[in-house]
Amino acid sequence: MTTGGGPLNRTEMLSTFTYKLAFSEYDFSSASASAVIVLILSMILAFFYVRSQQARE
């Protein structure tokens, strides 16, 4: 988080956005929804990574 989100928060990462929602704005429902999106995206990326690694063997 070197730019602090940049102008109009254009470069803010989803994980820091989630953190700010939860602990700066106290909007826990939106933060938990954002965390679920991060989890789903991570699971999809992990699935394709494992699948590509198995294809190499």
JOGI-V292979 format. One record per backbone hydrogen bond with DSSP energy under -0.5 kcal/mol. NH is the residue of the N-H (numbers start at 1). CO is the residue of the C=O. E is the energy in kcal/mol with one decimal. If there is no record, write none. Layout:
[[NH CO E] [NH CO E]]
This chain:
[[6 3 -1.2] [9 6 -1.6] [10 7 -1.3] [11 5 -2.1] [12 5 -0.6] [12 9 -0.7] [17 13 -2.1] [18 14 -2.2] [19 15 -2.0] [20 16 -2.5] [21 17 -2.3] [22 18 -2.2] [23 19 -2.8] [24 20 -1.8] [25 20 -1.9] [27 21 -2.9] [28 26 -0.9] [31 27 -2.0] [32 28 -2.3] [33 29 -1.8] [34 30 -2.3] [35 31 -2.1] [36 32 -1.9] [37 33 -1.8] [38 34 -2.1] [39 35 -2.3] [40 36 -2.6] [41 37 -2.5] [42 38 -2.4] [43 39 -2.4] [44 40 -2.3] [45 41 -2.4] [46 42 -2.5] [47 43 -2.3] [48 44 -2.1] [49 45 -2.1] [50 46 -2.7] [51 47 -2.3] [52 48 -2.1] [53 49 -2.1] [54 50 -2.2] [55 51 -1.5] [56 52 -0.9] [57 53 -0.7] [57 54 -0.5]]
